[in-house]
Amino acid sequence: MTDSLKPKTHTSDPVVLIKTYTVPAEEADYFTEAYQENARIMSTQPGFIRSRLHRPLADAPETRFVHIAEWSSGTALDEATGNPDWHAALKRLFEDPALHITSEPASYRVVVEFHSS
């Protein structure tokens, strides 16, 4: 969990947060429900644009979710990660005895973009 709190973007450019969560397959539905508290809190923060949690179509022993959140700036994301309610929700998520989560967060900026013509 602490890795989720360390990175700071220090940029005023728009950023995309991409984070993977891996949970045992039998915990996947419960994780989806529990995750929503965390997402709701962040969605109310200034600079938040949107968030999506992706689940793979194929079944496997572990389910690897991909969370993608867009922010108007890295500094808005940096400020949002200081929210004590979010810290508490994140702690509850990672310390839930019914969940066995591993996670890898990273923040990105768009360097190439295409749209349909």
LINWO-V737629 format. One record per backbone hydrogen bond with DSSP energy under -1.0 kcal/mol. CO is the residue of the C=O (numbers start at 1). NH is the residue of the N-H. E is the energy in kcal/mol with one decimal. If there is no record, write none. Layout:
# LINWO-V737629
co | nh | e
CO | NH | E
CO | NH | E
This chain:
# LINWO-V737629
co | nh | e
1 | 4 | -1.7
2 | 5 | -1.1
11 | 75 | -1.8
13 | 74 | -1.6
15 | 71 | -2.7
16 | 108 | -3.0
17 | 69 | -2.5
18 | 106 | -1.2
19 | 67 | -3.5
20 | 104 | -1.8
21 | 65 | -3.0
22 | 102 | -1.6
23 | 63 | -3.6
24 | 27 | -2.4
25 | 28 | -1.4
27 | 31 | -2.8
28 | 32 | -2.2
29 | 33 | -1.7
30 | 34 | -2.9
31 | 35 | -2.9
35 | 39 | -1.9
36 | 40 | -2.6
37 | 41 | -1.9
38 | 42 | -1.9
39 | 43 | -2.1
41 | 44 | -1.2
42 | 45 | -1.7
45 | 48 | -1.9
47 | 72 | -3.2
50 | 70 | -3.1
52 | 68 | -2.8
54 | 66 | -2.1
61 | 25 | -2.6
63 | 23 | -2.4
65 | 21 | -2.1
66 | 54 | -3.4
67 | 19 | -2.6
68 | 52 | -2.4
69 | 17 | -3.2
70 | 49 | -2.6
70 | 50 | -1.2
71 | 15 | -1.5
73 | 77 | -1.7
74 | 78 | -2.9
75 | 79 | -2.4
76 | 80 | -2.4
77 | 81 | -2.1
79 | 82 | -1.5
80 | 83 | -1.9
83 | 87 | -2.1
84 | 88 | -2.2
85 | 89 | -2.2
86 | 90 | -2.9
87 | 91 | -2.3
88 | 92 | -2.3
89 | 93 | -2.2
90 | 94 | -2.5
91 | 95 | -2.1
96 | 99 | -1.9
102 | 22 | -2.5
104 | 20 | -1.7
106 | 18 | -3.0
108 | 16 | -3.1
